[in-house]
Amino acid sequence: MTPTLVSHWNKTALDNDSKRVRLFYHDNPTHWGALENLRDDILENEGQYISLNLGEPIPESLPEMFYDALKNTRWDQTLQFSLPSILQHNPRAPHAFINRAILWQRLCDLLVIDDEPYRETVLVLENVDQASPETQHDVARLIRFHETHSIERTFIFTFSRNAG
């Protein structure tokens, strides 16, 4: 079935698909055309359309890429953070773990602040089939966060039909 774009109450969606996660194949030109139309429609209606390429090797982690992209869309300030108490009182916590915890907290705070129920938001994750297991775990964590906090964002994954 070929996806077609339809608009409902100033929201753009793919026909016959009510899920917030959608799959597109690299080798289907109709899918790429639908993505371009979706992007144009969302931006025209002052929505948010962010596309990140997860094909390896990626220069930074998914949370860092997404945080930077979100900040570039409308923020010019850094969010404050406080270390979780379990980390504050654990001098042996690895530096990388602390930095990752801070990054996730900043990203999650920004996602909550940025959420506007009437604005269409789309995150396209290109080459998700080439992402590392850690990045795929981050994607799942990001989707769970959106579901937990009722943040309405459409996730579009692009991948090769021959992957696997």
Phi and psi restraints in degrees (value plus and minus 20) as a CYANA .aco file:
   2 THR   PHI    -111.8   -71.8
   2 THR   PSI     109.1   149.1
   3 PRO   PHI     -91.4   -51.4
   3 PRO   PSI     122.1   162.1
   4 THR   PHI    -146.1  -106.1
   4 THR   PSI     127.9   167.9
   5 LEU   PHI    -106.5   -66.5
   5 LEU   PSI     115.6   155.6
   6 VAL   PHI    -155.5  -115.5
   6 VAL   PSI     132.7   172.7
   7 SER   PHI    -135.0   -95.0
   7 SER   PSI     115.6   155.6
   8 HIS   PHI    -151.1  -111.1
   8 HIS   PSI      96.9   136.9
   9 TRP   PHI      29.0    69.0
   9 TRP   PSI      30.8    70.8
  10 ASN   PHI      44.8    84.8
  10 ASN   PSI      -0.6    39.4
  11 LYS   PHI    -134.0   -94.0
  11 LYS   PSI     115.1   155.1
  12 THR   PHI    -119.8   -79.8
  12 THR   PSI     114.8   154.8
  13 ALA   PHI    -164.1  -124.1
  13 ALA   PSI     147.0   187.0
  14 LEU   PHI    -112.5   -72.5
  14 LEU   PSI     110.3   150.3
  15 ASP   PHI     -77.9   -37.9
  15 ASP   PSI     124.3   164.3
  16 ASN   PHI      45.0    85.0
  16 ASN   PSI       5.2    45.2
  17 ASP   PHI    -165.4  -125.4
  17 ASP   PSI      84.0   124.0
  18 SER   PHI    -117.3   -77.3
  18 SER   PSI     -22.4    17.6
  19 LYS   PHI     -96.3   -56.3
  19 LYS   PSI     136.1   176.1
  20 ARG   PHI    -107.8   -67.8
  20 ARG   PSI     -25.1    14.9
  21 VAL   PHI    -138.1   -98.1
  21 VAL   PSI     107.4   147.4
  22 ARG   PHI    -148.7  -108.7
  22 ARG   PSI     131.2   171.2
  23 LEU   PHI    -134.3   -94.3
  23 LEU   PSI     116.0   156.0
  24 PHE   PHI    -149.0  -109.0
  24 PHE   PSI     124.3   164.3
  25 TYR   PHI    -118.7   -78.7
  25 TYR   PSI     120.0   160.0
  26 HIS   PHI     -79.8   -39.8
  26 HIS   PSI     -58.4   -18.4
  27 ASP   PHI    -108.0   -68.0
  27 ASP   PSI      -7.7    32.3
  28 ASN   PHI    -131.0   -91.0
  28 ASN   PSI      84.0   124.0
  29 PRO   PHI     -81.6   -41.6
  29 PRO   PSI     -47.0    -7.0
  30 THR   PHI     -84.3   -44.3
  30 THR   PSI     -58.6   -18.6
  31 HIS   PHI     -84.2   -44.2
  31 HIS   PSI     -62.4   -22.4
  32 TRP   PHI     -86.0   -46.0
  32 TRP   PSI     -58.3   -18.3
  33 GLY   PHI     -83.1   -43.1
  33 GLY   PSI     -62.1   -22.1
  34 ALA   PHI     -83.2   -43.2
  34 ALA   PSI     -60.0   -20.0
  35 LEU   PHI     -84.0   -44.0
  35 LEU   PSI     -62.4   -22.4
  36 GLU   PHI     -84.1   -44.1
  36 GLU   PSI     -62.5   -22.5
  37 ASN   PHI     -83.8   -43.8
  37 ASN   PSI     -60.6   -20.6
  38 LEU   PHI     -82.1   -42.1
  38 LEU   PSI     -67.2   -27.2
  39 ARG   PHI     -78.6   -38.6
  39 ARG   PSI     -68.1   -28.1
  40 ASP   PHI     -81.0   -41.0
  40 ASP   PSI     -63.2   -23.2
  41 ASP   PHI     -86.1   -46.1
  41 ASP   PSI     -62.4   -22.4
  42 ILE   PHI     -85.8   -45.8
  42 ILE   PSI     -65.9   -25.9
  43 LEU   PHI     -86.7   -46.7
  43 LEU   PSI     -56.4   -16.4
  44 GLU   PHI     -83.1   -43.1
  44 GLU   PSI     -52.4   -12.4
  45 ASN   PHI    -116.8   -76.8
  45 ASN   PSI       1.4    41.4
  46 GLU   PHI      40.9    80.9
  46 GLU   PSI      13.1    53.1
  47 GLY   PHI    -107.9   -67.9
  47 GLY   PSI    -191.5  -151.5
  48 GLN   PHI    -141.8  -101.8
  48 GLN   PSI     102.9   142.9
  49 TYR   PHI    -147.2  -107.2
  49 TYR   PSI      94.4   134.4
  50 ILE   PHI    -143.5  -103.5
  50 ILE   PSI     114.1   154.1
  51 SER   PHI    -143.5  -103.5
  51 SER   PSI     107.5   147.5
  52 LEU   PHI    -144.1  -104.1
  52 LEU   PSI     115.7   155.7
  53 ASN   PHI    -116.2   -76.2
  53 ASN   PSI      96.8   136.8
  54 LEU   PHI    -116.0   -76.0
  54 LEU   PSI     -14.1    25.9
  55 GLY   PHI     -79.9   -39.9
  55 GLY   PSI     117.5   157.5
  56 GLU   PHI     -99.0   -59.0
  56 GLU   PSI     129.1   169.1
  57 PRO   PHI    -106.3   -66.3
  57 PRO   PSI     118.1   158.1
  58 ILE   PHI    -115.4   -75.4
  58 ILE   PSI     121.2   161.2
  59 PRO   PHI     -89.9   -49.9
  59 PRO   PSI     -44.3    -4.3
  60 GLU   PHI    -164.4  -124.4
  60 GLU   PSI     150.6   190.6
  61 SER   PHI     -91.1   -51.1
  61 SER   PSI     138.6   178.6
  62 LEU   PHI     -76.0   -36.0
  62 LEU   PSI     -67.5   -27.5
  63 PRO   PHI     -78.1   -38.1
  63 PRO   PSI     -58.8   -18.8
  64 GLU   PHI     -88.2   -48.2
  64 GLU   PSI     -63.0   -23.0
  65 MET   PHI     -81.4   -41.4
  65 MET   PSI     -65.9   -25.9
  66 PHE   PHI     -89.4   -49.4
  66 PHE   PSI     -61.0   -21.0
  67 TYR   PHI     -79.1   -39.1
  67 TYR   PSI     -67.5   -27.5
  68 ASP   PHI     -82.1   -42.1
  68 ASP   PSI     -61.9   -21.9
  69 ALA   PHI     -84.7   -44.7
  69 ALA   PSI     -62.5   -22.5
  70 LEU   PHI     -82.8   -42.8
  70 LEU   PSI     -64.6   -24.6
  71 LYS   PHI     -81.9   -41.9
  71 LYS   PSI     -57.6   -17.6
  72 ASN   PHI     -89.6   -49.6
  72 ASN   PSI     -42.9    -2.9
  73 THR   PHI     -96.4   -56.4
  73 THR   PSI     -51.7   -11.7
  74 ARG   PHI    -184.4  -144.4
  74 ARG   PSI     -11.5    28.5
  75 TRP   PHI    -138.9   -98.9
  75 TRP   PSI     121.3   161.3
  76 ASP   PHI    -146.0  -106.0
  76 ASP   PSI       0.7    40.7
  77 GLN   PHI    -153.4  -113.4
  77 GLN   PSI     139.0   179.0
  78 THR   PHI    -117.4   -77.4
  78 THR   PSI     117.1   157.1
  79 LEU   PHI     -98.4   -58.4
  79 LEU   PSI     123.4   163.4
  80 GLN   PHI     -91.4   -51.4
  80 GLN   PSI     139.7   179.7
  81 PHE   PHI    -167.2  -127.2
  81 PHE   PSI     139.3   179.3
  82 SER   PHI    -155.8  -115.8
  82 SER   PSI     115.9   155.9
  83 LEU   PHI     -85.6   -45.6
  83 LEU   PSI     119.6   159.6
  84 PRO   PHI     -77.4   -37.4
  84 PRO   PSI     126.3   166.3
  85 SER   PHI     -78.2   -38.2
  85 SER   PSI     -51.6   -11.6
  86 ILE   PHI     -82.8   -42.8
  86 ILE   PSI     -50.0   -10.0
  87 LEU   PHI    -106.0   -66.0
  87 LEU   PSI     -53.5   -13.5
  88 GLN   PHI     -80.1   -40.1
  88 GLN   PSI     -53.9   -13.9
  89 HIS   PHI    -125.0   -85.0
  89 HIS   PSI      -0.5    39.5
  90 ASN   PHI    -146.3  -106.3
  90 ASN   PSI      70.5   110.5
  91 PRO   PHI     -87.0   -47.0
  91 PRO   PSI     -34.2     5.8
  92 ARG   PHI    -111.7   -71.7
  92 ARG   PSI     -20.7    19.3
  93 ALA   PHI     -82.3   -42.3
  93 ALA   PSI     108.3   148.3
  94 PRO   PHI     -80.5   -40.5
  94 PRO   PSI     122.9   162.9
  95 HIS   PHI     -75.6   -35.6
  95 HIS   PSI     -63.8   -23.8
  96 ALA   PHI     -82.2   -42.2
  96 ALA   PSI     -58.2   -18.2
  97 PHE   PHI     -85.7   -45.7
  97 PHE   PSI     -61.8   -21.8
  98 ILE   PHI     -84.5   -44.5
  98 ILE   PSI     -65.1   -25.1
  99 ASN   PHI     -81.3   -41.3
  99 ASN   PSI     -59.6   -19.6
 100 ARG   PHI     -86.5   -46.5
 100 ARG   PSI     -60.4   -20.4
 101 ALA   PHI     -83.2   -43.2
 101 ALA   PSI     -61.7   -21.7
 102 ILE   PHI     -83.9   -43.9
 102 ILE   PSI     -64.8   -24.8
 103 LEU   PHI     -80.8   -40.8
 103 LEU   PSI     -66.6   -26.6
 104 TRP   PHI     -82.1   -42.1
 104 TRP   PSI     -59.7   -19.7
 105 GLN   PHI     -84.0   -44.0
 105 GLN   PSI     -64.4   -24.4
 106 ARG   PHI     -82.6   -42.6
 106 ARG   PSI     -64.1   -24.1
 107 LEU   PHI     -81.4   -41.4
 107 LEU   PSI     -67.8   -27.8
 108 CYS   PHI     -83.6   -43.6
 108 CYS   PSI     -61.8   -21.8
 109 ASP   PHI     -80.9   -40.9
 109 ASP   PSI     -63.9   -23.9
 110 LEU   PHI     -85.4   -45.4
 110 LEU   PSI     -59.2   -19.2
 111 LEU   PHI     -82.1   -42.1
 111 LEU   PSI     -60.9   -20.9
 112 VAL   PHI     -87.8   -47.8
 112 VAL   PSI     -65.5   -25.5
 113 ILE   PHI     -84.3   -44.3
 113 ILE   PSI     -59.2   -19.2
 114 ASP   PHI     -95.8   -55.8
 114 ASP   PSI     -36.8     3.2
 115 ASP   PHI     -86.7   -46.7
 115 ASP   PSI     100.3   140.3
 116 GLU   PHI    -145.8  -105.8
 116 GLU   PSI      91.5   131.5
 117 PRO   PHI     -75.4   -35.4
 117 PRO   PSI     -48.6    -8.6
 118 TYR   PHI    -115.9   -75.9
 118 TYR   PSI     -15.6    24.4
 119 ARG   PHI    -125.6   -85.6
 119 ARG   PSI     106.4   146.4
 120 GLU   PHI     -91.1   -51.1
 120 GLU   PSI     110.6   150.6
 121 THR   PHI    -148.1  -108.1
 121 THR   PSI     113.4   153.4
 122 VAL   PHI    -151.9  -111.9
 122 VAL   PSI     115.5   155.5
 123 LEU   PHI    -140.5  -100.5
 123 LEU   PSI      95.1   135.1
 124 VAL   PHI    -116.2   -76.2
 124 VAL   PSI     103.4   143.4
 125 LEU   PHI    -129.3   -89.3
 125 LEU   PSI      80.4   120.4
 126 GLU   PHI     -99.5   -59.5
 126 GLU   PSI     127.5   167.5
 127 ASN   PHI      36.3    76.3
 127 ASN   PSI      20.6    60.6
 128 VAL   PHI     -82.4   -42.4
 128 VAL   PSI     -44.8    -4.8
 129 ASP   PHI     -90.4   -50.4
 129 ASP   PSI     -37.3     2.7
 130 GLN   PHI    -118.7   -78.7
 130 GLN   PSI     -21.1    18.9
 131 ALA   PHI     -90.9   -50.9
 131 ALA   PSI     129.3   169.3
 132 SER   PHI     -88.6   -48.6
 132 SER   PSI     140.1   180.1
 133 PRO   PHI     -76.7   -36.7
 133 PRO   PSI     -56.5   -16.5
 134 GLU   PHI     -83.8   -43.8
 134 GLU   PSI     -62.8   -22.8
 135 THR   PHI     -86.6   -46.6
 135 THR   PSI     -60.2   -20.2
 136 GLN   PHI     -83.5   -43.5
 136 GLN   PSI     -56.3   -16.3
 137 HIS   PHI     -83.9   -43.9
 137 HIS   PSI     -61.4   -21.4
 138 ASP   PHI     -82.6   -42.6
 138 ASP   PSI     -58.6   -18.6
 139 VAL   PHI     -82.0   -42.0
 139 VAL   PSI     -67.0   -27.0
 140 ALA   PHI     -81.3   -41.3
 140 ALA   PSI     -61.7   -21.7
 141 ARG   PHI     -83.7   -43.7
 141 ARG   PSI     -60.2   -20.2
 142 LEU   PHI     -84.8   -44.8
 142 LEU   PSI     -62.6   -22.6
 143 ILE   PHI     -84.6   -44.6
 143 ILE   PSI     -64.0   -24.0
 144 ARG   PHI     -79.6   -39.6
 144 ARG   PSI     -60.5   -20.5
 145 PHE   PHI     -81.1   -41.1
 145 PHE   PSI     -65.0   -25.0
 146 HIS   PHI     -80.5   -40.5
 146 HIS   PSI     -62.9   -22.9
 147 GLU   PHI     -86.1   -46.1
 147 GLU   PSI     -64.6   -24.6
 148 THR   PHI     -80.1   -40.1
 148 THR   PSI     -58.7   -18.7
 149 HIS   PHI    -121.0   -81.0
 149 HIS   PSI      -8.9    31.1
 150 SER   PHI      32.7    72.7
 150 SER   PSI      21.2    61.2
 151 ILE   PHI    -110.0   -70.0
 151 ILE   PSI     100.6   140.6
 152 GLU   PHI    -108.6   -68.6
 152 GLU   PSI      80.4   120.4
 153 ARG   PHI    -152.6  -112.6
 153 ARG   PSI     116.9   156.9
 154 THR   PHI    -110.7   -70.7
 154 THR   PSI     108.4   148.4
 155 PHE   PHI    -123.2   -83.2
 155 PHE   PSI     107.1   147.1
 156 ILE   PHI    -138.5   -98.5
 156 ILE   PSI     102.5   142.5
 157 PHE   PHI    -123.2   -83.2
 157 PHE   PSI     111.3   151.3
 158 THR   PHI    -128.4   -88.4
 158 THR   PSI     119.6   159.6
 159 PHE   PHI    -177.1  -137.1
 159 PHE   PSI     148.3   188.3
 160 SER   PHI    -103.7   -63.7
 160 SER   PSI     116.6   156.6
 161 ARG   PHI     -82.2   -42.2
 161 ARG   PSI     -45.4    -5.4
 162 ASN   PHI    -113.2   -73.2
 162 ASN   PSI     -14.9    25.1
 163 ALA   PHI     -89.8   -49.8
 163 ALA   PSI     130.9   170.9
